[in-house]
Structures are given as structure tokens and as C-alpha cells.
Amino acid sequence: MQRVTIVGGAGDMARVVARDLLARRSTIELVLADRDVAKAQRVAAALGAPDLRVLAVDVFEPARVREVIHGSALFGGGQSEIHLAAANLRSTAS
């Protein structure tokens, strides 16, 4: 079974991608990874996929991101990652 991790899994785009993946593939392990775990859990519940997992990850913590995507298909594993996280950065320059 292939595992797909969506980083930024609490967002609207993640919901669309996850719904599409679940509709097209019956043998997929889907993981929603986001810093807002409660919101990602609401997305998971709305998708109605009982095996869908939610993990806490903040893209500003590189070690945690590496841990979550370890074994990615890009590195020869059976996992793929879809990165949909967006950072809200504000300039401090005047």
C-alpha cells in the first residue's frame, strides 16, 4: 500500500486533493500533516475516511518534516508527499 502525506493537510486545497486521491485509489494510506491538528482532524472527519491519519508538523521545524516524510517515494520508499503548506510571513521592513 502506498502512503501519501499531505503537508498543509488542514487547508482547503488539501481537502480537495485528499478527496480526489481517496476517490481514485482504494489502496492508499493517506496522512494529513499540519501544525493545526484540530483543523486537520475536522478535514479528516469531513472526508469520512476512517483510516486517514493526522500528524502534527510545522514546516518551520525541518527535523519534524523530515521525520514525517521519511521513506518518501522520492528516496526509494513507498510514500509520496504533497506539499500544500503556506507560510504567512510578514515583512518587518518599513
Secondary structure, 3 states (H helix, E strand, C coil): CEEEEEECCCCHHHHHHHHHHHHHCCCEEEEEEECCHHHHHHHHHHHCCCCCEEEECCCCCHHHHHHHHCCEHHHCCCEEEEECCCCCCCCCCC
